[in-house]
Amino acid sequence: MPIAVDIDVMPAKRKMSVGELADRIGITPANLAVLKNGRARAVRFATLAALCEALECQPGDLLRWETEDVTADD
C-alpha cells in the first residue's frame, strides 16, 4: 500500500504509551495497534483529528505516501 503509517513515531517523541494514547483518543489499544501497524483499511477523520490533537501534530506527521514498486511483465 502506498500510504505508510508513522503513528508509532509521535507517541515515542511525546513519551506517551500506546495505552495512554488510546485512552486520550477514545479507542481500544487493539484498534490503535491496527492503525499503528498499517493493517487498517481506512481511518475516520474524527480519529485522525483526535490523534493529531492528542499528539499535537499534523496529519502529515502520522501518514505519508510512498511509491509502490511496480514490475512490468516482460
C-alpha positions in Angstrom: 0.0 0.0 0.0 1.5 3.4 -0.9 0.3 5.0 2.3 2.8 4.5 5.2 1.6 4.9 8.8 4.0 6.5 11.3 1.7 6.6 14.3 4.3 4.9 16.5 6.9 7.8 16.0 4.9 10.7 17.5 3.9 9.0 20.8 7.5 8.0 21.3 8.6 11.6 20.8 5.9 12.7 23.4 6.9 9.9 25.8 3.3 8.6 25.7 2.4 4.9 25.9 0.0 3.2 23.5 -2.5 2.7 26.3 -2.4 6.4 27.3 -2.8 7.5 23.6 -5.7 5.0 23.1 -7.4 6.4 26.3 -6.9 10.0 25.1 -8.5 9.4 21.7 -11.2 7.1 22.8 -10.3 3.8 21.1 -9.1 0.5 22.3 -5.4 -0.3 22.4 -6.1 -3.1 19.9 -7.7 -0.8 17.4 -4.8 1.6 17.8 -2.4 -1.2 17.1 -4.2 -2.0 13.9 -3.7 1.6 12.8 -0.1 1.7 14.1 0.8 -1.5 12.2 -0.6 -0.3 8.9 -3.3 -3.0 8.8 -6.2 -0.6 8.8 -8.1 -0.3 5.5 -9.4 3.2 6.5 -9.2 5.8 9.2 -12.0 8.1 10.2 -11.2 11.8 10.0 -12.5 12.1 13.6 -9.9 9.5 14.7 -7.2 11.3 12.7 -8.2 14.6 14.3 -8.2 13.1 17.8 -4.7 11.6 17.2 -3.4 15.0 15.9 -4.9 16.8 18.9 -3.5 14.3 21.5 -0.1 14.2 19.9 0.0 18.0 19.0 0.9 17.2 15.4 -0.3 17.4 11.8 -1.8 14.5 9.7 1.4 14.5 7.6 3.3 13.6 10.7 1.3 10.4 11.0 0.7 9.4 7.4 3.0 9.6 4.3 2.8 8.5 0.7 5.4 6.1 -0.7 5.8 5.0 -4.3 5.0 1.4 -5.0 7.4 -0.8 -6.9 5.5 -1.9 -9.9 7.1 -4.6 -12.1 6.1 -5.0 -15.7 5.6 -8.4 -17.3 8.3 -8.9 -19.9 
